[in-house]
């Protein structure tokens, strides 16, 4: 088993950023829908943040589906700062 961050799968993209002097890798963890009722569901995407060289993500945030790839670097940094820590992080 490698300690490296897993490679992005086919069609996936990742983004690298530096927040408060620390390098991070952001990658989509999948999409889904949230809400109640058939008409009030929102399309969402989970974004996970990894440290280079680590196999498991430390943080996760939810955004509108497809939106995270369009965020400016400052917006992506703000998303990381507001993210939820994952167990074992």
C-alpha positions as CSV (number, residue, x, y, z in Angstrom):
1,X,0.0,0.0,0.0
2,X,1.4,3.4,-1.0
3,X,1.5,6.4,1.3
4,X,1.0,8.7,-1.7
5,X,-2.3,10.5,-2.4
6,X,-4.3,8.1,-4.7
7,X,-4.2,9.2,-8.4
8,X,-7.3,10.9,-9.7
9,X,-9.5,8.4,-11.6
10,X,-10.6,8.8,-15.2
11,X,-12.3,12.1,-15.8
12,X,-11.4,13.4,-12.4
13,X,-9.4,16.5,-11.8
14,X,-7.5,17.7,-8.8
15,X,-6.4,21.1,-7.8
16,X,-3.3,22.0,-5.7
17,X,-3.3,25.1,-3.5
18,X,-1.4,26.6,-0.6
19,X,-3.3,27.8,2.4
20,X,-1.6,29.5,5.3
21,X,1.8,28.1,4.1
22,X,0.5,24.5,3.8
23,X,0.1,22.7,0.5
24,X,-3.2,20.8,-0.2
25,X,-4.7,18.8,-2.9
26,X,-8.4,19.1,-3.5
27,X,-10.3,16.4,-5.3
28,X,-14.0,15.5,-5.9
29,X,-15.2,12.6,-3.8
30,X,-18.5,12.2,-5.7
31,X,-21.9,13.8,-6.3
32,X,-25.3,13.3,-4.9
33,X,-28.5,15.2,-3.9
34,X,-29.6,16.6,-0.6
35,X,-32.8,18.0,0.7
36,X,-36.4,16.8,1.2
37,X,-39.1,16.2,-1.3
38,X,-38.7,15.5,-5.0
39,X,-38.6,19.1,-6.1
40,X,-36.4,20.6,-3.4
41,X,-33.3,18.4,-3.9
42,X,-30.0,20.2,-4.5
43,X,-27.2,18.7,-6.6
44,X,-24.1,18.6,-4.4
45,X,-20.5,17.4,-4.7
46,X,-18.1,16.4,-1.9
47,X,-14.7,17.9,-2.1
48,X,-11.9,16.3,-0.1
49,X,-8.6,17.9,0.9
50,X,-5.5,15.8,1.1
51,X,-1.9,16.7,2.2
52,X,0.6,15.7,-0.4
53,X,2.1,12.3,0.3
54,X,-0.9,11.2,2.4
55,X,-3.4,8.5,1.3
56,X,-6.4,9.7,3.3
57,X,-8.1,13.0,3.1
58,X,-8.2,15.3,6.2
59,X,-11.1,17.6,5.4
60,X,-14.3,17.5,3.4
61,X,-16.7,20.2,2.2
62,X,-20.0,20.2,0.2
63,X,-20.6,22.5,-2.8
64,X,-23.0,22.8,-5.6
65,X,-22.2,20.0,-8.2
66,X,-19.4,21.1,-10.5
67,X,-18.8,24.4,-8.8
68,X,-15.5,23.6,-7.0
69,X,-13.6,23.4,-10.2
70,X,-14.6,27.0,-11.0
71,X,-13.7,28.5,-7.7
72,X,-10.9,31.1,-7.6
73,X,-8.0,30.0,-5.4
74,X,-9.1,32.3,-2.5
75,X,-12.6,30.8,-2.7
76,X,-11.1,27.3,-2.6
77,X,-9.0,28.2,0.4
78,X,-12.1,29.6,2.1
79,X,-13.8,26.3,1.4
80,X,-11.0,24.4,3.0
81,X,-11.0,26.6,6.1
82,X,-14.8,25.9,6.5
83,X,-14.5,22.2,5.8
84,X,-15.4,19.4,8.2
85,X,-12.5,17.3,9.6
86,X,-12.7,13.6,8.6
87,X,-12.1,11.0,11.3
88,X,-8.5,10.1,11.7
89,X,-7.4,13.5,10.4
